Amino acid sequence: MIIANVQQLRKYHSANLILDGATFQIQEQEKVALIGRNGSGKSTLLRILSGYDQPDGGSVSIKKDLRIGYLPQIPAEFERMTLYEVLAHGFNDLSQLKQKMSELELRMASPEAAERPELMGSLLAEYTDVQERFEQGGGYEMDTSIDQVASGLQIAREDDSRPFRSLSGGEKSRVVLASQLVTRPGLLLLDEPTNHLDMAGIEWLEQFVQRYDGACVIVSHDRYFLDAVCGKTIELEDGEAHLYHASYSGYVKEKEERLLRQFELYQEQQKNIKKMKETIRQLEEWGRVGGNEKFFKRAASIRKALDRMEKVKRPALERKSADFAINPLDRSGNRVIEIEGIAKRFEDRVILKDAEGVLFYGENVALVGDNGSGKTTLFKLLLGELAPDSGQIKHGSRVDIGYLAQQEPIQDPKRTVLDYFRKEGGLEEGEARGVLAQYLFYGADVFKSLQSLSGGEWTRLRLALLVRRKPNLLLLDEPTNHLDIDSREALEEALEDYPGTVLAISHDRYFINRLAKRVWELKEGALTAYLGNYDEYLAGRQKPQSTKSDPTRMIKKEPAKSERKPVRGETGDLTAEKLEHEIRFIEEELKRLDAELNGLSGIGNEADLEALWQRRVKLQARLEEHMERWLELED
């Protein structure tokens, strides 16, 4: 059943046409991804669906009595509430009934009611009526529902009485999200719901939405999340809504096929239009030369047919995206960073204890962990901004660190983008404007004040400066936060081609899957490494690898200036020198595995023996493959 029907929707922002004929329907229980570039109208469309805003044209039909859950921003009255009152905001009617029941219970327990049977009877009748309405409305399940959602989003219920205004921005966002989830409306509109959630919170929300029996429209740049929960995708592009009955990954494939078909139709139509125009020209020329009116009439007929023709729109096969290409000035030594038994605590809170790890040149490593686990603290230790309580951190030779903080305060909000970039980057104005254009700051955009920039624009500007420095080690703290999907993909492509070393804190599972060859997990002060990307990390949580050596890691290619012949296949971007390193590490790991196998008795250790043996088989196969390709290179 259709619960929302949108037809030929039009909406202006000032003189800018944001939505131009958007048309689609939402069915019961559908999970819909709403995607598009920043400024394409996604949040505007959610506001219209929720009734917060009205369209300038077209129509929006909503099923009668459909309950919609959506908060475009934190309402002012929330600032005067407690945490619990915000969580229970959607249960306002039930909360009032609960309060009424409490008041009636007090009156029934009073001496006056005990002495006056008629008053007791009246109070009891009223209490029964209120209690029945409370029960029918699901009042007795209210706190259970709040508990479940609050637990999943890591909201501490012991803080129920805490003033909402005292929470941090991220905490407020989680509480407001919870206030919408607990009421379970028929249509749930979610605008970037995974922001401010750690990996555990995102995974919980994913499962919640998958099981949710209502419909959801979700605006998100989290492609992994969209793939997991949405079976339908609506893309807003040039004011129009394009529908795909597929997840995000399916949409990417279908869109590419649609654009290619549209381009073929466009080219074919342009050929026909060119022929028709040439025919018109010839007919009119013959008419003038021969003085024959019939030629002019024929030309006019063709011109009318041309005017009536429905023109195929030329598809934009490639949209402009930021250019994040990074080329380090120099390469570092093979061992980039060594972490040796470091410990760090703040007062009574232990952040790190005996953490160990080695980062090798050319690696892409993702650092994951719950919020508050100490990931940013570890970065500050690596940067030398903090000193460990014990242990040591060794930097390899020629290591040049480039750091992107998750949040960096703007020191002078009134400075323009151009002035800030020119002075921080050491550039003349003309060169600075040319570079800024590569990061999508065009024309008047360069004269924006820093305080007027969106989160995504501020991140792009900081990345532009980072690229300018040309470091050979990148420490990136949530680099995809605030970036739209196109900018995320542009950054991922640049990091794939980057010949240096990357250590990135990220909750973006799509980003980790695409880039990481190892995952470091920080949990309860310990640093544990897993071979592979995010999906492989999930599968291998029970069999951690040592952070000190990971012999099967994939090291990326040498800088473009290298003239070494590349190897084909899975390790086709490894040079002979790097293959030698790989072979040596694998041989060391095989020795270690053999020692472990010899140490197991086999009685009661069958599962461990099997796991170790399977790992040895895979490593041996990898060693043989590397040896074969190394010989091929040497030949």
C-alpha positions as CSV (number, residue, x, y, z in Angstrom):
1,M,0.0,0.0,0.0
2,I,1.2,3.5,-0.9
3,I,1.6,5.7,2.2
4,A,3.2,8.7,0.5
5,N,2.7,9.9,-3.1
6,V,4.8,12.7,-4.4
7,Q,3.9,14.2,-7.8
8,Q,5.8,16.8,-9.8
9,L,7.2,18.5,-6.7
10,R,8.8,21.9,-7.1
11,K,10.6,23.9,-4.5
12,Y,12.6,27.1,-4.6
13,H,15.2,28.4,-2.2
14,S,15.2,32.1,-2.9
15,A,15.6,32.2,-6.7
16,N,17.2,28.8,-6.9
17,L,15.0,25.9,-8.1
18,I,16.0,23.0,-5.8
19,L,13.3,20.4,-6.7
20,D,11.9,20.4,-10.3
21,G,9.2,17.8,-10.9
22,A,10.3,15.2,-8.4
23,T,7.9,12.2,-8.5
24,F,7.9,9.0,-6.5
25,Q,5.9,6.8,-4.1
26,I,6.7,5.2,-0.7
27,Q,5.1,1.9,0.2
28,E,4.4,0.4,3.6
29,Q,7.5,-1.1,5.3
30,E,9.8,0.1,2.5
31,K,13.4,1.2,3.4
32,V,14.4,3.9,1.0
33,A,17.8,5.5,0.6
34,L,17.6,9.2,-0.4
35,I,20.9,10.2,-1.9
36,G,22.3,13.1,-3.9
37,R,25.1,15.7,-3.8
38,N,25.2,18.3,-1.1
39,G,22.6,21.0,-1.9
40,S,20.6,18.6,-4.1
41,G,17.5,19.0,-1.9
42,K,17.6,15.9,0.3
43,S,16.9,17.6,3.6
44,T,14.4,19.9,1.9
45,L,12.5,16.9,0.6
46,L,12.4,15.4,4.1
47,R,11.0,18.6,5.5
48,I,8.2,18.6,2.9
49,L,7.4,14.9,3.6
50,S,7.2,15.7,7.3
51,G,4.9,18.7,6.9
52,Y,7.5,21.1,8.3
53,D,7.7,22.8,4.9
54,Q,5.4,23.3,1.9
55,P,6.2,22.8,-1.8
56,D,5.9,25.6,-4.3
57,G,4.3,23.3,-6.8
58,G,3.1,19.7,-7.3
59,S,1.5,17.6,-4.6
60,V,2.3,15.4,-1.6
61,S,-0.4,13.0,-0.5
62,I,0.1,11.2,2.8
63,K,-2.0,8.3,4.1
64,K,-4.6,9.4,6.5
65,D,-3.6,9.2,10.2
66,L,-0.1,8.1,9.2
67,R,2.3,9.0,12.0
68,I,5.6,10.5,10.9
69,G,8.8,10.6,12.9
70,Y,11.2,13.4,12.0
71,L,13.1,16.2,13.8
72,P,15.0,18.5,11.4
73,Q,16.7,20.2,14.3
74,I,16.7,20.2,18.0
75,P,13.5,22.0,19.2
76,A,14.0,24.9,21.6
77,E,11.8,23.3,24.3
78,F,14.2,20.3,24.5
79,E,16.8,22.6,26.1
80,R,14.5,23.0,29.1
81,M,13.9,19.2,29.5
82,T,15.8,16.4,31.2
83,L,17.3,13.6,29.2
84,Y,14.4,11.3,30.0
85,E,11.8,13.9,29.1
86,V,13.4,14.2,25.6
87,L,13.6,10.4,25.2
88,A,9.9,10.2,26.1
89,H,8.9,13.2,24.0
90,G,7.0,11.1,21.5
91,F,5.0,9.5,24.3
92,N,3.7,12.9,25.5
93,D,0.1,11.7,25.8
94,L,1.1,8.6,27.6
95,S,3.4,10.5,29.9
96,Q,0.4,12.8,30.8
97,L,-1.7,9.7,31.5
98,K,1.1,8.3,33.7
99,Q,1.3,11.5,35.6
100,K,-2.5,11.5,36.1
101,M,-2.4,8.0,37.4
102,S,0.2,9.0,40.0
103,E,-1.9,11.9,41.1
104,L,-5.0,9.7,41.5
105,E,-3.0,7.1,43.4
106,L,-2.0,9.8,45.9
107,R,-5.6,11.0,46.3
108,M,-6.9,7.5,46.8
109,A,-4.3,6.9,49.5
110,S,-5.4,10.1,51.3
111,P,-7.4,10.0,54.6
112,E,-10.2,11.9,53.0
113,A,-10.8,9.2,50.4
114,A,-10.7,6.5,53.1
115,E,-13.4,8.4,55.1
116,R,-15.6,9.1,52.1
117,P,-16.6,5.9,50.1
118,E,-18.3,8.0,47.4
119,L,-15.1,9.9,46.7
120,M,-13.1,6.7,46.7
121,G,-15.5,5.2,44.2
122,S,-15.3,8.3,42.0
123,L,-11.5,8.3,42.1
124,L,-11.3,4.6,41.4
125,A,-13.6,4.9,38.4
126,E,-11.5,7.7,37.0
127,Y,-8.3,5.8,37.7
128,T,-9.7,2.7,35.9
129,D,-10.5,4.8,32.8
130,V,-7.1,6.5,32.8
131,Q,-5.3,3.2,33.3
132,E,-7.2,1.5,30.5
133,R,-6.2,4.3,28.1
134,F,-2.6,4.1,29.3
135,E,-2.6,0.4,28.7
136,Q,-4.2,0.5,25.3
137,G,-1.7,3.1,24.2
138,G,1.2,0.9,25.1
139,G,2.1,2.8,28.2
140,Y,3.4,-0.3,30.1
141,E,5.8,-1.0,27.2
142,M,7.0,2.7,27.0
143,D,9.9,2.4,29.4
144,T,10.9,-1.0,27.9
145,S,11.1,0.6,24.5
146,I,13.1,3.5,25.8
147,D,15.5,1.2,27.6
148,Q,16.1,-0.9,24.4
149,V,16.8,2.1,22.2
150,A,18.8,4.0,24.8
151,S,21.0,0.9,25.4
152,G,21.6,0.3,21.6
153,L,22.6,4.0,21.1
154,Q,24.8,3.9,24.3
155,I,22.7,6.5,26.2
156,A,23.2,6.0,29.9
157,R,19.8,5.8,31.6
158,E,21.3,6.6,35.0
159,D,21.6,10.1,33.6
160,D,17.8,10.4,33.1
161,S,17.5,13.5,35.3
162,R,20.5,15.2,33.6
163,P,19.5,18.5,31.9
164,F,19.5,18.0,28.1
165,R,21.2,21.3,27.6
166,S,24.3,20.0,29.5
167,L,24.9,17.3,26.9
168,S,27.6,17.6,24.1
169,G,26.5,18.0,20.5
170,G,27.0,14.4,19.7
171,E,25.1,13.2,22.8
172,K,22.2,15.5,22.0
173,S,22.0,14.1,18.5
174,R,21.9,10.5,19.8
175,V,19.2,11.3,22.3
176,V,17.1,13.1,19.7
177,L,17.5,10.2,17.3
178,A,16.4,7.8,20.1
179,S,13.3,10.0,20.8
180,Q,12.2,9.3,17.3
181,L,13.0,5.6,17.2
182,V,11.2,4.7,20.4
183,T,7.7,5.8,19.1
184,R,8.0,3.6,16.0
185,P,6.0,5.8,13.6
186,G,4.5,4.5,10.4
187,L,7.0,6.6,8.4
188,L,10.4,7.4,9.9
189,L,12.5,10.1,8.2
190,L,16.2,9.9,9.2
191,D,18.7,12.6,8.2
192,E,22.3,11.3,8.6
193,P,21.3,9.0,11.5
194,T,24.8,7.4,11.8
195,N,26.5,10.7,12.6
196,H,28.0,10.7,16.1
197,L,27.6,6.9,16.4
198,D,30.5,4.6,16.9
199,M,30.8,1.2,15.1
200,A,28.7,-0.6,17.8
201,G,26.0,2.1,17.6
202,I,25.9,2.0,13.8
203,E,25.6,-1.8,13.8
204,W,22.8,-1.7,16.4
205,L,20.9,1.0,14.4
206,E,21.4,-1.2,11.3
207,Q,19.7,-4.1,12.9
208,F,16.9,-1.9,14.3
209,V,16.0,-0.5,10.9
210,Q,16.2,-4.0,9.3
211,R,13.6,-5.3,11.8
212,Y,11.5,-2.1,11.8
213,D,8.0,-2.8,10.7
214,G,7.3,0.8,9.4
215,A,8.7,2.6,6.4
216,C,11.9,4.6,6.5
217,V,13.4,7.2,4.2
218,I,17.1,7.6,5.1
219,V,19.4,10.4,4.0
220,S,23.0,9.2,4.6
221,H,26.5,9.3,3.1
222,D,27.2,5.9,4.9
223,R,27.2,3.6,1.9
224,Y,27.7,0.4,3.9
225,F,24.7,1.3,6.1
226,L,22.5,2.0,3.1
227,D,23.5,-1.3,1.5
228,A,22.6,-3.1,4.7
229,V,19.1,-1.6,5.2
230,C,17.7,-0.2,2.0
231,G,16.3,-2.0,-1.0
232,K,15.2,1.1,-2.9
233,T,17.2,4.2,-3.8
234,I,16.0,7.6,-4.8
235,E,18.6,9.9,-6.2
236,L,18.0,13.7,-6.4
237,E,19.9,15.1,-9.4
238,D,19.2,18.4,-11.1
239,G,16.0,18.7,-9.2
240,E,14.6,15.4,-10.5
241,A,14.1,12.2,-8.5
242,H,15.5,9.0,-10.2
243,L,14.2,5.8,-8.8
244,Y,16.2,2.5,-8.5
245,H,14.8,-0.6,-7.0
246,A,18.1,-1.6,-5.6
247,S,20.5,-1.0,-2.7
248,Y,23.2,1.6,-2.9
249,S,25.7,-0.7,-4.7
250,G,22.9,-1.9,-7.0
251,Y,22.1,1.8,-7.7
252,V,25.7,2.5,-8.7
253,K,25.7,-0.3,-11.2
254,E,22.2,0.5,-12.6
255,K,22.9,4.2,-12.8
256,E,26.0,3.6,-14.9
257,E,24.0,1.4,-17.2
258,R,21.2,4.0,-17.4
259,L,23.6,6.8,-18.2
260,L,25.3,4.8,-21.0
261,R,21.9,3.9,-22.5
262,Q,20.8,7.6,-22.3
263,F,24.1,8.7,-23.9
264,E,23.5,6.3,-26.8
265,L,20.0,7.6,-27.2
266,Y,21.2,11.2,-27.0
267,Q,23.9,10.6,-29.6
268,E,21.4,8.9,-32.0
269,Q,18.9,11.7,-31.5
270,Q,21.6,14.3,-32.2
271,K,22.4,12.6,-35.4
272,N,18.7,12.7,-36.5
273,I,18.4,16.3,-35.4
274,K,21.5,17.2,-37.5
275,K,20.0,15.4,-40.5
276,M,16.7,17.2,-40.1
277,K,18.3,20.6,-39.8
278,E,20.4,19.8,-42.9
279,T,17.3,18.8,-44.8
280,I,15.5,22.0,-43.7
281,R,18.5,24.0,-45.0
282,Q,18.5,22.2,-48.3
283,L,14.7,22.5,-48.8
284,E,14.8,26.3,-48.1
285,E,17.8,26.7,-50.4
286,W,16.0,24.9,-53.2
287,G,12.9,26.9,-52.6
288,R,14.8,30.2,-52.9
289,V,16.6,29.0,-56.0
290,G,13.6,27.5,-57.8
291,G,10.9,29.8,-56.4
292,N,8.9,26.7,-55.4
293,E,6.7,27.3,-52.3
294,K,6.3,23.5,-51.8
295,F,9.9,23.3,-50.6
296,F,9.3,26.0,-48.0
297,K,6.1,24.2,-46.8
298,R,8.0,20.9,-46.5
299,A,10.8,22.6,-44.6
300,A,8.3,24.2,-42.2
301,S,6.7,20.8,-41.6
302,I,10.0,19.3,-40.7
303,R,10.8,22.3,-38.4
304,K,7.5,21.8,-36.5
305,A,8.3,18.1,-36.1
306,L,11.7,19.1,-34.8
307,D,10.1,21.5,-32.3
308,R,7.6,18.9,-31.1
309,M,10.4,16.3,-30.6
310,E,11.0,15.4,-27.0
311,K,14.7,16.0,-26.6
312,V,16.8,13.5,-24.8
313,K,18.8,15.2,-22.1
314,R,22.6,14.9,-22.5
315,P,23.6,12.9,-19.4
316,A,26.5,14.0,-17.2
317,L,28.7,10.9,-17.4
318,E,31.2,12.5,-15.0
319,R,30.4,15.1,-12.3
320,K,33.1,17.4,-11.0
321,S,34.6,16.1,-7.8
322,A,37.5,17.2,-5.6
323,D,41.0,16.3,-6.6
324,F,42.7,14.9,-3.5
325,A,45.8,13.5,-5.3
326,I,48.7,13.3,-2.8
327,N,52.3,12.8,-3.8
328,P,54.9,12.8,-0.9
329,L,58.1,14.7,-1.3
330,D,60.1,11.7,0.0
331,R,59.6,8.1,1.1
332,S,60.1,7.0,4.7
333,G,62.0,4.0,6.0
334,N,60.3,0.6,5.9
335,R,59.3,0.7,9.6
336,V,57.3,3.9,9.9
337,I,56.2,3.7,13.5
338,E,56.9,1.2,16.2
339,I,54.7,1.2,19.4
340,E,56.4,-0.6,22.2
341,G,54.4,-1.4,25.3
342,I,52.9,2.1,25.8
343,A,50.5,2.9,28.6
344,K,48.4,6.0,29.2
345,R,45.9,6.9,31.8
346,F,44.0,10.0,32.8
347,E,43.5,10.1,36.5
348,D,41.7,6.7,37.3
349,R,40.8,6.0,33.7
350,V,43.1,3.6,31.8
351,I,43.3,4.5,28.1
352,L,46.2,2.3,26.9
353,K,48.0,-0.5,28.6
354,D,51.0,-2.3,27.1
355,A,49.9,-1.4,23.5
356,E,52.2,-2.9,20.8
357,G,52.2,-2.3,17.1
358,V,54.3,-1.7,14.0
359,L,53.2,0.4,10.9
360,F,55.1,-0.4,7.7
361,Y,55.7,1.8,4.7
362,G,53.0,1.7,2.1
363,E,50.3,0.2,4.4
364,N,46.7,1.4,4.7
365,V,45.6,0.6,8.2
366,A,42.2,1.4,9.8
367,L,42.0,2.1,13.5
368,V,38.6,1.2,15.0
369,G,37.1,1.1,18.4
370,D,34.1,2.4,20.4
371,N,33.7,6.1,21.2
372,G,36.0,6.9,24.1
373,S,38.2,3.9,23.6
374,G,41.3,6.1,23.1
375,K,41.8,6.3,19.3
376,T,42.3,10.1,19.2
377,T,44.6,9.8,22.3
378,L,46.7,7.3,20.4
379,F,47.0,9.8,17.6
380,K,48.1,12.5,19.9
381,L,50.8,10.2,21.3
382,L,52.0,9.4,17.8
383,L,52.1,13.1,17.0
384,G,54.1,13.9,20.2
385,E,51.3,16.1,21.6
386,L,51.1,13.7,24.6
387,A,53.7,11.6,26.3
388,P,53.1,7.9,27.3
389,D,53.2,7.1,30.9
390,S,55.5,4.1,30.0
391,G,56.8,2.4,26.9
392,Q,58.0,4.2,23.8
393,I,57.0,5.2,20.3
394,K,59.7,5.1,17.6
395,H,59.4,7.0,14.3
396,G,61.3,5.6,11.4
397,S,63.7,7.5,9.2
398,R,62.5,10.4,7.1
399,V,58.9,10.1,8.4
400,D,56.9,13.3,7.6
401,I,53.5,13.2,9.3
402,G,50.4,14.9,7.8
403,Y,47.5,15.0,10.3
404,L,43.8,15.6,9.7
405,A,41.8,16.1,13.0
406,Q,38.2,15.0,13.2
407,Q,37.2,18.5,14.4
408,E,39.4,21.5,14.2
409,P,38.2,24.8,15.6
410,I,38.4,27.8,13.3
411,Q,40.7,30.3,14.9
412,D,39.6,33.4,12.9
413,P,36.0,32.8,11.7
414,K,35.8,36.0,9.7
415,R,38.8,35.1,7.4
416,T,37.9,34.2,3.8
417,V,38.6,30.9,2.3
418,L,41.1,32.5,-0.1
419,D,42.9,34.4,2.5
420,Y,43.2,31.4,4.8
421,F,44.4,29.0,2.1
422,R,46.8,31.5,0.5
423,K,48.5,32.3,3.8
424,E,48.5,28.8,5.3
425,G,49.6,27.3,2.0
426,G,52.2,29.9,1.1
427,L,50.7,30.7,-2.3
428,E,50.1,33.8,-4.4
429,E,46.4,34.7,-5.0
430,G,46.2,33.4,-8.6
431,E,47.8,30.0,-7.8
432,A,45.7,29.7,-4.6
433,R,42.5,30.2,-6.6
434,G,43.5,27.6,-9.1
435,V,44.2,25.0,-6.4
436,L,41.0,25.9,-4.6
437,A,39.0,25.2,-7.8
438,Q,40.3,21.6,-7.7
439,Y,38.6,21.3,-4.3
440,L,35.3,22.7,-5.6
441,F,35.7,26.2,-4.4
442,Y,34.8,28.2,-7.5
443,G,34.2,31.9,-8.1
444,A,32.6,33.7,-5.2
445,D,33.0,30.6,-3.0
446,V,36.6,31.6,-2.3
447,F,35.3,34.8,-0.6
448,K,33.1,32.9,1.9
449,S,34.0,33.5,5.5
450,L,35.3,30.4,7.3
451,Q,32.4,30.6,9.8
452,S,29.9,30.2,6.9
453,L,31.4,26.9,5.6
454,S,29.6,23.6,6.0
455,G,31.3,20.7,7.8
456,G,32.1,19.2,4.4
457,E,33.5,22.4,3.0
458,W,35.8,22.9,6.0
459,T,37.0,19.3,5.7
460,R,37.7,19.8,2.0
461,L,39.7,23.0,2.7
462,R,41.8,21.3,5.4
463,L,42.4,18.3,3.1
464,A,43.6,20.8,0.4
465,L,46.2,22.1,2.8
466,L,47.2,18.6,3.9
467,V,47.7,17.6,0.2
468,R,49.8,20.7,-0.3
469,R,52.3,19.6,2.4
470,K,53.0,16.3,0.6
471,P,53.7,14.1,3.8
472,N,54.6,10.4,3.5
473,L,52.5,9.4,6.6
474,L,48.9,10.4,6.9
475,L,47.1,10.2,10.2
476,L,43.4,10.8,9.4
477,D,40.8,11.1,12.1
478,E,37.4,10.4,10.6
479,P,38.4,11.8,7.2
480,T,35.0,11.1,5.5
481,N,32.9,12.8,8.1
482,H,30.7,15.6,6.5
483,L,31.9,14.7,3.0
484,D,29.2,13.8,0.4
485,I,29.5,10.5,-1.4
486,D,31.2,12.0,-4.5
487,S,33.9,13.6,-2.3
488,R,34.3,10.4,-0.3
489,E,34.9,8.4,-3.5
490,A,37.4,11.0,-4.7
491,L,39.3,10.8,-1.5
492,E,39.3,7.0,-1.6
493,E,40.7,7.0,-5.2
494,A,43.4,9.4,-4.1
495,L,44.4,7.3,-1.1
496,E,44.4,4.1,-3.3
497,D,47.0,5.8,-5.5
498,Y,49.0,7.3,-2.6
499,P,52.4,5.6,-2.3
500,G,52.9,6.6,1.4
501,T,51.5,5.2,4.6
502,V,47.9,5.7,5.9
503,L,46.6,5.2,9.4
504,A,43.0,6.3,9.6
505,I,40.4,6.3,12.4
506,S,37.1,5.6,10.8
507,H,33.6,4.4,11.4
508,D,33.0,4.4,7.6
509,R,32.9,0.7,6.9
510,Y,32.7,1.2,3.1
511,F,35.8,3.4,3.3
512,I,37.6,0.7,5.4
513,N,36.6,-2.1,3.1
514,R,37.9,-0.2,0.1
515,L,41.2,0.9,1.5
516,A,42.4,-1.1,4.5
517,K,44.7,-4.1,4.3
518,R,44.9,-4.3,8.1
519,V,42.6,-3.2,10.9
520,W,43.8,-2.2,14.4
521,E,41.2,-2.5,17.1
522,L,41.6,-0.5,20.3
523,K,39.6,-2.1,23.1
524,E,40.0,-1.9,26.8
525,G,43.5,-0.4,26.4
526,A,44.8,-3.1,24.2
527,L,45.7,-2.8,20.5
528,T,45.0,-5.8,18.4
529,A,45.5,-6.2,14.6
530,Y,43.5,-8.1,12.1
531,L,44.5,-9.0,8.5
532,G,42.3,-7.6,5.8
533,N,39.5,-5.0,5.5
534,Y,36.4,-4.4,7.6
535,D,34.5,-7.5,6.5
536,E,37.5,-9.7,7.1
537,Y,38.1,-8.0,10.5
538,L,34.5,-9.0,11.5
539,A,35.1,-12.6,10.4
540,G,38.5,-12.8,12.1
541,R,37.7,-11.2,15.5
542,Q,38.2,-14.6,17.1
543,K,41.6,-15.1,15.6
544,P,43.6,-11.8,16.1
545,Q,46.9,-11.2,14.5
546,S,49.9,-9.6,16.3
547,T,50.2,-5.8,15.8
548,K,54.0,-6.2,15.7
549,S,54.1,-8.1,12.5
550,D,51.6,-8.9,9.8
551,P,53.4,-10.9,7.1
552,T,50.5,-11.2,4.8
553,R,49.8,-7.5,4.6
554,M,49.5,-5.9,1.2
555,I,51.9,-3.1,0.5
556,K,50.9,-0.6,-2.1
557,K,52.8,0.4,-5.1
558,E,55.9,2.5,-5.3
559,P,55.6,6.2,-6.3
560,A,55.0,6.8,-10.0
561,K,58.6,7.8,-10.5
562,S,59.7,4.2,-10.0
563,E,60.5,2.4,-13.2
564,R,60.3,-1.1,-11.7
565,K,58.3,-3.6,-13.7
566,P,55.0,-4.3,-11.8
567,V,53.8,-7.8,-11.1
568,R,50.5,-9.1,-12.4
569,G,47.6,-10.5,-10.4
570,E,46.5,-10.0,-6.7
571,T,49.9,-8.6,-5.8
572,G,50.4,-6.9,-9.1
573,D,51.3,-3.5,-7.5
574,L,54.3,-4.9,-5.6
575,T,57.9,-4.4,-6.8
576,A,60.6,-7.1,-6.5
577,E,62.1,-5.3,-3.5
578,K,58.7,-5.3,-1.6
579,L,58.1,-8.9,-2.6
580,E,61.4,-9.8,-0.9
581,H,60.1,-8.1,2.3
582,E,56.8,-10.0,2.0
583,I,58.6,-13.4,1.5
584,R,60.8,-12.8,4.5
585,F,57.9,-11.9,6.8
586,I,55.9,-14.9,5.6
587,E,58.8,-17.2,6.3
588,E,59.1,-15.8,9.8
589,E,55.4,-16.3,10.4
590,L,55.5,-19.9,9.1
591,K,58.2,-20.6,11.7
592,R,56.1,-19.1,14.4
593,L,53.1,-21.2,13.3
594,D,55.2,-24.4,13.2
595,A,56.3,-23.7,16.8
596,E,52.7,-23.2,17.9
597,L,51.6,-26.4,16.1
598,N,54.4,-28.3,17.8
599,G,53.3,-27.0,21.2
600,L,49.7,-28.3,20.9
601,S,49.1,-31.8,22.1
602,G,46.1,-32.5,19.8
603,I,44.0,-33.7,22.7
604,G,41.3,-31.2,23.5
605,N,42.9,-28.8,21.0
606,E,41.5,-30.1,17.8
607,A,39.8,-26.8,16.9
608,D,42.9,-24.8,17.5
609,L,45.0,-27.2,15.6
610,E,42.7,-27.1,12.6
611,A,42.6,-23.2,12.6
612,L,46.4,-23.0,12.9
613,W,46.9,-25.6,10.1
614,Q,44.5,-23.8,7.8
615,R,46.3,-20.6,8.4
616,R,49.6,-22.3,7.6
617,V,48.2,-23.7,4.4
618,K,47.1,-20.3,3.2
619,L,50.4,-18.7,4.1
620,Q,52.4,-21.4,2.4
621,A,50.3,-20.9,-0.8
622,R,50.9,-17.1,-0.5
623,L,54.6,-17.7,-0.1
624,E,54.7,-19.9,-3.2
625,E,52.8,-17.3,-5.2
626,H,55.1,-14.5,-4.1
627,M,58.2,-16.7,-5.0
628,E,56.9,-17.4,-8.4
629,R,56.2,-13.7,-9.1
630,W,59.5,-12.6,-7.7
631,L,61.2,-15.0,-10.1
632,E,59.1,-13.6,-13.0
633,L,60.3,-10.1,-12.1
634,E,63.9,-11.2,-11.9
635,D,63.7,-12.8,-15.3
